[in-house]
Amino acid sequence: MIATILLQAAAGGLGSMGSLIPMVLIIVVFYFFMIRPQMKKQKDQKKYVEELKKGDKVVTTAGIHGKIAEIGETTFTVEVDNGVKIRFDKTSISLEASKALNTPLAVKA
């Protein structure tokens, strides 16, 4: 699609350059509203997982709540009940759900 637009711009000369400007603006807007926030979210998720330590309460993407019992190179062992431990991949920890679990609720008076 972009190649077609570029070929039309080259064939039409400077007059069709005006049709190329909106396409460039769409790409710039797409980058700032879609790609950049997603990259930031991935960076925050990676940083959060790297900072987790034994005893932290977490929630997995499947919704399983527990405490980290052991940390491996690519996995966490999560204790979900007394003596019940499940091993999860580090990428299965949910940043939003875990932060919501560890954030105290405001008490309404």
Buried (B, 14 or more C-beta within 10 A) or exposed (E): EEEEBEEEBEEEEEEEEEEBEEBEEEEEEEEEEEEEEEEEEEEEBEEBBEEBEEEBEBBBBEEBEBBBBEEEEEBBBBBBEEEEEBEBEBEBBBBEBBEEEEEEEEEEE
